């Protein structure tokens, strides 16, 4: 393909992406998506109930079917599964979030809400199910490693620890988060019959201490899961959290940090993130006060300072948002570990 052809392809792709986004927004604005969420309907029924122009409605429905947002069954139209997945936090396709970006770019005082960002992350955490299964496999759960004591701090809907518990029925999980997010936790574990393996506790997800146990009597863990939280914190809170978690690891225990990580660059190359990383970085910076995608090299130094040995970083191929996992351990050689970045998996 010539450079000119590639340029034309990219041009048409940009126009098509923008057109599709407006088509979905228009369908939502005039009420078509909401009507189909309530049940199937014909074009004539949609026109009558929503007071729409018939010819344009037919053309809009054709476009939605071609985009696989809507499905057609003879004369009836139904909302496709992908559109039914949109929940309270992303029903507007992220418009509320992205509208803040321009104001922030101009230096405006735009209040970010870390808790709202984390609430939205908990509500949509099920989208990480494939990556969670992959992470559990990489950690060798149910293989050489069974019967673990696991802490899932800031568990959200507990997708990551649920995947671990499902692979090994002898594993026991302590899941800590705010009361509102623990509703999603309970729903997840009930859906796959893991209730007997979980202890659910309300507490501050930014502290590693069990709110119901004196610090000197706290349980030690074989595996601690910290997913999607470290990237929302400023440097000092990050350090305090990592140090506290390191102190709760049993000998040989591991800390698995599952989050957004910068992808590696060739030595000496100018850093140019891919589209997924670039979008996630912007979203994180817009929605939180101090959030930023984690740098594996910097994180490696912080973990070493906490007395943890670092094994590797794994970029989770099953993640559609570019998530990775850094695994660090507490063992006899940890205190002698060098401040090197995690090693990427083959």
GIRAGI-V951005 format. One record per helix or strand of 2 or more residues. SS is the DSSP state (H for helix, E for strand). FROM is the first residue (numbers start at 0). LEN is the number of residues. If there is no record, write none. Layout:
# GIRAGI-V951005
SS|FROM|LEN  SS|FROM|LEN
This chain:
# GIRAGI-V951005
H|2|27  H|31|7  E|40|2  H|42|8  H|53|13  E|69|4  E|75|4  H|80|4  H|94|11  H|113|10  H|124|14  E|148|5  H|158|9  E|171|6  H|178|13  H|194|3  E|197|5  H|214|3  E|220|7  H|229|3  H|234|12  E|248|13  H|274|13  H|295|10  E|308|7  E|322|7  H|333|3  E|342|2
